[in-house]
Structures are given as structure tokens and as C-alpha cells.
Amino acid sequence: MNKKTIATLILAVSTTALAQKQIPPEGAPAKAFNVPAHESYTLPNGLKVTLVPYGIIPKVTVSLTVNGGSINEGSNHGGVASVTGDLLKEGTATLTPEQLADEAARMGSTLDVNVTDDQTTAQLDVLSEFGPDAVRLLSDVLQHPRLPESELPRLKNDMLRQVALGSSRPQVIALMHFRKILYGDHPYSVVLPAEAEVKAITLSDVKTYLSGNFNPERSHLYVAGKFDTAAVKKSIADTFSKWPKSGTPWKADLPTPKSSRVLDVTDRPGAPQSTLIIGLPVPPPTSPDAIPLLVTNALLGGSFNSRITANIREQKGYTYSPNSQISRRYHDAYWAETADVTTQFTGPSIKEIFGEIDRLKTGPPAGPELKGIQNYLSGLFIIQNSSRGALITQLQYVDFQGLGEDYLKTYVSKVNAVSPADVQKMTGDYLKPDQMTIVVVGDKSKITDQLTPWSTQ
């Protein structure tokens, strides 16, 4: 056997071996997520507390969530919730802004305050030995904020810049129109506050918002990580027990979103792309169909391997990053597909999106396709619970929505129990193209004719 023949054989064997190595092994069955053993109790003033010893890394996250967000601002006071959240980081009665920042840094953290539609969360992620100190600092921030009026103009200017930037982005413009059509005059319709409202915010508005929304009965303190339980509980009792039981209890203002075929087009002359949002209200997180709907969404458009993505991104190249999601608030949700599509393919993209919905409605997915989506969602869920902050976020969501202790424990099994027939049924029951709102931001001169099939005029 000559050298050339030997070399050919070696190359063939190596190529075959490499090809075999490139075949990934079949994934193991999805494992259920077990919530770490935890303790929950309520202080006499109404503050709820959840302690979750978790992990071996010597860090602990202390997070306080208040049921109060932008929907509680009141009419003509847009932006006050976010400005309030920013002002909470500007010191306490005994700490200047610099001292507050230094105290958080001493513990290995920074103070984070996040404001959403429904809630405000203040959080510190510190070294384990500083768990009790973090509780005391967070208590001081919430109960005795400095609220320096001198910082108000700067914070308002920051918000005005954010409003101006957001108002110029087609994705934000589309969302503003979409939310307004769905929610009408309900606060959930507001994506950005009005410029005039932000300019009008006073320190008195901030104090009124705080006194009306921030109280122990509307709050929940979470501590997760590695910490001295006895020391943390003592710190909670010593500090948060002093928070007066005052203010108004939280009351949900549930919307009645509209489900109707509306074509809303905003002109953006010269735009090389059209921004699309297509969707409608769906059952809330408390519905027994909520998890089957999540699986259906992931298969249809909510994952990289979804059908809509494969169609208009991979096969046709109409867009780079389409995505669908089930967007949730308190006992409220909507499904929406979003995409920035090349202008000349605006109409064809809408047609393909509806076509994929109709295809899933008329025939269930194949077992292997569905199993791949279920594995993806199961794995993603485990990853989402793999850190202190992420675990607290999940617990906050479950508590806020009232989903019960078993929700996190049974999530993976419920995801994997969804059948192909269930997916087909969810699509037929809830994802109805003739009831979907279609919002388009693009060059009207180039897309008007393309949109004729969906015009409601």
C-alpha cells in the first residue's frame, strides 16, 4: 500500500470520526425545578417577608418590592413614579447621596431601584457578612428618603432625554400605538410619559406619590443567598417593624383590553424598514391555559427555532430579528409578534405571519418539533432560577400574580405535558388573525398598497 493510499484512508477515517463527533447526544429528560426551602412570615405592620437560604457563594440579595408603579401616578402626573425611584437613590435622612453610595459599595454592591407598570423594587446584592447591614440600609432608604429638591431638575432632564430618544425610535412608536389601541385610557396604555407632565413634576408630587403608595402592607421583603438567618431576622425586626402601618392598601385597576382588527399606520418617510407589531389580548397568567399558551408562543414565534422566525428570517430574509412574546402585567396579558422588516416586504411579512398562525391552527405540530421547544423552555426556566436575583424575581412574580406555592415546582412538568393537540387548540382558541391589531411604522408611500388586504377602511 503506497503512501498516497494510506494518507487517503487516514483522511477518510478522520473525516468519518469527526462527522460522528459532530452528532450531539440526545438530551436527558427535563428535570423539575425544586424551590429551595424557605420561610415566609408577616410583620405586625403588614410587611411580608420571605427568606431563602440558597447556594454556596458567599453573597446575599436583599430586595424589597412595593405594589406601586407607573399605573399609580394619577392623571397628569406621568413620570413621577420613575423620578421617585431615582430620588430614592439620592440619600437618606442621615446619609448624603455620596455616603449612601459608599455604604453600598462597602458591602460590595450598588443600590438598584427599578420601576415597572405595577411595582417598584429596591435591591442590594452584597457579601454574605453584610446581610443584616443591607437590610438596615434598605429600610433606611424606603422609610427615610432624603428626596433632595436640588436633584429634581437633573433627574427630570434625564427623563426628558429618555422620552425624546424613545419617541424617535420606530419600535417605541409602534408600541405606543399598539398599547393605546388595546388599553384605551387605562394606565397600561402609557409607554412614555408626556413631556409636559415630566416638566411639571414637583417635589410635592413625589411626596404625595410616596405617601400614597409606599407602605408596609403593600410591600414584600425577599432575602436570598447565603446568610445568617438569625442575624438577618433580627435586623428585619429592628428596622422594618418601625415602618408605620399607614397609607392606602393596594387595589388592582384591571383593564379591559380590546380585541379587534385595526390597521394603524404611522408614516416614517424614507425608512428602509417597516416596524410591525401584530397581536391581541390573551388569557392572564392565572389562567389554566397560560402555560400551554407559553409553549404555543415559543413554537410559533417566541424562540430562535420557531416557525415564524424560520419563515421570514431564515427562508425569506425579510427580517433579521423577529420575535413573538406573551407580555404580562397584573392579571393581564397580550400576545404580539414584532419585527423590523425590509420596506418592500412589509405586506408579504404580514401575510407569512398570519399564514404560520393558520398553519398551526389547522394541523398540530409534529412530536419532535414540540419536544425541542419543551426542552428549550424547561432549560431556560432552570437557568432563570440559577441566581439569587433571578430566583427572587420568580418568587416576586408568583406572589404578585397569586399563582401559589406549586407554580415554580410544577412549571417544568406542565410545560412537558402540553401535547400537539393542545398547541393546535391554543392557537385556534386565542390567536385569531381577524381579531388582531396590526401596527406599522414605515414609509407610507411605499407600503400603503402592500397593506390593502388588511385595511379596515
Disulfide bonds with the S-S distance in Angstrom:
none
